[in-house]
């Protein structure tokens, strides 16, 4: 998929390693993260997830209760990730090597 330049893109994929909706069982996480890397070069791309590959950086997080059913709630930390070599990090003037994980 092609996207323009300097676009703001928000992605909320099915969370990896969690119980997912039936329609998300065939989601290709490797292809998703590779696409995000490519889009991030010329766009501001934010990904809502709990975990991301090592070349992504969490820029925000919030603890919240999550449940797919009313009796099985659990506390999780949702995060927003950006690609460390993407436009967002260049715009912010952040040296990703100085960020502690």
C-alpha positions as CSV (number, residue, x, y, z in Angstrom):
1,X,0.0,0.0,0.0
2,X,1.4,3.4,-0.9
3,X,0.9,6.4,1.3
4,X,1.9,10.1,0.7
5,X,4.5,12.1,2.6
6,X,4.2,13.8,6.0
7,X,0.9,12.0,6.7
8,X,-0.2,11.1,10.2
9,X,-1.0,7.4,10.4
10,X,-2.4,5.6,13.5
11,X,-2.4,1.8,13.5
12,X,-4.2,-0.4,16.0
13,X,-3.5,-4.0,15.0
14,X,-4.7,-7.1,16.8
15,X,-2.4,-7.3,19.9
16,X,0.3,-10.0,19.6
17,X,0.3,-12.9,22.0
18,X,-3.2,-12.2,23.3
19,X,-6.6,-13.6,22.8
20,X,-7.8,-12.1,19.6
21,X,-11.0,-11.8,17.7
22,X,-11.8,-14.6,15.2
23,X,-11.1,-12.3,12.2
24,X,-7.6,-11.4,13.5
25,X,-6.2,-15.0,13.6
26,X,-4.6,-14.7,10.2
27,X,-2.9,-11.4,10.9
28,X,0.7,-11.3,9.5
29,X,2.7,-9.5,12.2
30,X,6.0,-9.6,10.3
31,X,4.5,-8.1,7.2
32,X,2.7,-5.5,9.4
33,X,5.9,-4.3,11.1
34,X,7.8,-4.2,7.8
35,X,5.1,-2.0,6.3
36,X,5.2,0.3,9.3
37,X,9.0,0.6,8.8
38,X,8.5,1.6,5.2
39,X,5.7,4.0,5.9
40,X,7.6,5.6,8.8
41,X,10.4,6.9,6.6
42,X,8.3,9.7,5.1
43,X,5.3,9.7,7.5
44,X,4.4,10.1,11.2
45,X,3.3,6.6,12.1
46,X,2.0,5.6,15.6
47,X,1.3,2.0,16.5
48,X,-0.9,1.0,19.5
49,X,0.5,-2.3,20.9
50,X,1.8,-3.9,24.1
51,X,5.1,-5.0,22.5
52,X,7.0,-4.2,19.4
53,X,10.2,-5.3,17.7
54,X,13.5,-3.9,19.1
55,X,13.8,-1.2,16.4
56,X,10.6,0.5,17.7
57,X,10.5,2.9,20.6
58,X,7.6,3.4,23.1
59,X,6.7,7.1,23.2
60,X,3.6,6.8,25.5
61,X,2.1,4.2,27.8
62,X,-1.0,3.8,30.0
63,X,-2.1,1.0,32.3
64,X,-5.7,-0.1,31.7
65,X,-8.2,-2.9,32.2
66,X,-8.8,-5.1,29.2
67,X,-11.3,-7.8,28.6
68,X,-12.9,-9.7,25.7
69,X,-15.6,-10.8,28.2
70,X,-17.1,-9.3,31.3
71,X,-15.5,-11.8,33.8
72,X,-12.0,-11.9,32.5
73,X,-10.5,-8.5,33.1
74,X,-6.8,-8.0,33.5
75,X,-4.5,-5.0,33.9
76,X,-2.3,-4.3,30.8
77,X,0.0,-1.5,29.7
78,X,-0.9,-0.2,26.3
79,X,1.8,1.7,24.4
80,X,2.3,3.9,21.4
81,X,5.4,2.9,19.4
82,X,7.3,4.7,16.6
83,X,10.0,3.3,14.3
84,X,13.4,4.5,15.6
85,X,14.6,5.5,12.2
86,X,11.3,7.0,11.1
87,X,10.2,10.6,10.4
88,X,8.7,11.0,13.9
89,X,12.1,10.5,15.6
90,X,13.8,12.8,13.0
91,X,11.2,15.5,13.6
92,X,11.6,15.3,17.3
93,X,15.4,15.5,17.0
94,X,15.8,12.4,19.2
95,X,18.9,10.3,19.0
96,X,17.5,6.8,19.5
97,X,20.8,5.5,20.9
98,X,20.4,7.8,23.9
99,X,16.9,6.4,24.8
100,X,16.9,4.0,27.7
101,X,14.6,0.9,27.4
